[in-house]
Amino acid sequence: MLGFMYGVVVGDWAIASGWIARAQHLPRVAVDSSERGWVALTLGMFEHDRSMKHRRFEEALEVAAATQDNNLAFAALAYLGATLVHADRVGKEWCGLMSH
C-alpha cells in the first residue's frame, strides 16, 4: 500500500519502487498469509507487459483461494477483468475465472 500511495498519490516513483521491492521480501516470512497475493496484485498493477500483468493477477487469485481471502480475490478479479478487457479478450473462454 505504501508503494502504491507514494507512486500514485505523491508521484515519487523512486520511493514507491523501494517500498514495493521491500514488500516482495515480506511474504517469505508470512508463508501462510495472503500477503504474497497482495504483493503480486500490486506488482501486476504497475507491470507494463500485459502477459506478465495477467500472470501476476492469476497468482493473486491463486493465493486468495488458498488463503480464503475474499478481499484479495475480489480485487484480483477486478484487475484481471480490466486487463482482459484492455487486451480485447472478452470471449466466453474467460467465464471460468469466476470459479476461483
C-alpha positions as CSV (number, residue, x, y, z in Angstrom):
1,M,0.0,0.0,0.0
2,L,2.8,2.4,0.8
3,G,4.4,1.8,-2.6
4,F,1.1,2.4,-4.3
5,M,0.5,5.6,-2.3
6,Y,3.9,7.0,-2.9
7,G,3.7,6.3,-6.7
8,V,0.1,7.3,-7.5
9,V,-0.7,9.9,-4.9
10,V,2.7,11.5,-4.1
11,G,4.2,10.9,-7.5
12,D,7.6,9.7,-6.1
13,W,8.2,6.5,-8.1
14,A,11.7,6.1,-6.6
15,I,10.3,5.7,-3.1
16,A,7.4,3.7,-4.4
17,S,9.7,1.2,-6.1
18,G,11.7,0.9,-2.8
19,W,8.5,0.1,-0.8
20,I,7.3,-2.4,-3.5
21,A,10.7,-4.1,-3.5
22,R,10.7,-4.4,0.3
23,A,7.2,-5.9,0.1
24,Q,8.4,-8.6,-2.2
25,H,10.6,-10.0,0.6
26,L,8.0,-9.9,3.4
27,P,5.9,-12.9,2.1
28,R,8.8,-15.2,2.7
29,V,8.3,-14.6,6.4
30,A,4.5,-14.9,6.4
31,V,4.1,-18.0,4.2
32,D,0.6,-18.9,5.3
33,S,-0.9,-15.5,4.8
34,S,-2.3,-13.8,1.8
35,E,0.4,-11.1,1.7
36,R,2.2,-12.8,-1.2
37,G,-1.1,-12.4,-3.2
38,W,-1.3,-8.7,-2.3
39,V,2.2,-8.2,-3.4
40,A,1.5,-10.0,-6.7
41,L,-1.5,-7.8,-7.2
42,T,0.4,-4.6,-6.6
43,L,3.2,-5.7,-8.9
44,G,0.6,-6.5,-11.6
45,M,-0.9,-3.1,-11.3
46,F,2.3,-1.4,-12.3
47,E,3.5,-4.1,-14.8
48,H,3.8,-2.8,-18.4
49,D,4.0,-6.3,-20.0
50,R,0.3,-7.4,-20.5
51,S,1.1,-11.1,-20.2
52,M,3.1,-10.7,-17.0
53,K,0.4,-8.4,-15.6
54,H,-2.1,-11.2,-16.3
55,R,0.2,-13.8,-14.6
56,R,0.6,-11.6,-11.5
57,F,-3.2,-11.2,-11.2
58,E,-3.6,-15.0,-11.7
59,E,-1.1,-15.6,-8.9
60,A,-3.0,-13.2,-6.6
61,L,-6.2,-15.2,-7.4
62,E,-4.4,-18.5,-6.5
63,V,-3.2,-17.1,-3.2
64,A,-6.7,-15.7,-2.5
65,A,-8.2,-19.1,-3.0
66,A,-5.5,-20.9,-0.9
67,T,-5.9,-18.4,2.0
68,Q,-9.6,-17.8,1.6
69,D,-9.0,-14.0,1.4
70,N,-12.2,-12.8,-0.3
71,N,-11.0,-9.2,-0.4
72,L,-7.9,-10.2,-2.4
73,A,-10.0,-12.4,-4.7
74,F,-12.4,-9.6,-5.4
75,A,-9.5,-7.1,-6.1
76,A,-7.6,-9.6,-8.3
77,L,-10.7,-10.5,-10.3
78,A,-11.4,-6.8,-10.9
79,Y,-7.9,-6.0,-12.1
80,L,-7.7,-9.2,-14.1
81,G,-11.1,-8.4,-15.8
82,A,-9.9,-4.9,-16.6
83,T,-6.7,-6.3,-18.1
84,L,-8.6,-8.7,-20.3
85,V,-10.9,-6.0,-21.5
86,H,-8.0,-3.8,-22.4
87,A,-6.5,-6.7,-24.3
88,D,-9.8,-7.2,-26.1
89,R,-10.2,-10.7,-24.6
90,V,-13.8,-10.7,-23.6
91,G,-14.9,-14.0,-25.1
92,K,-16.7,-16.9,-23.3
93,E,-13.4,-18.7,-22.6
94,W,-12.8,-16.3,-19.7
95,C,-16.1,-17.1,-17.9
96,G,-14.2,-19.7,-16.0
97,L,-12.5,-17.0,-13.9
98,M,-15.5,-16.9,-11.6
99,S,-14.7,-20.5,-10.5
100,H,-11.7,-19.1,-8.5
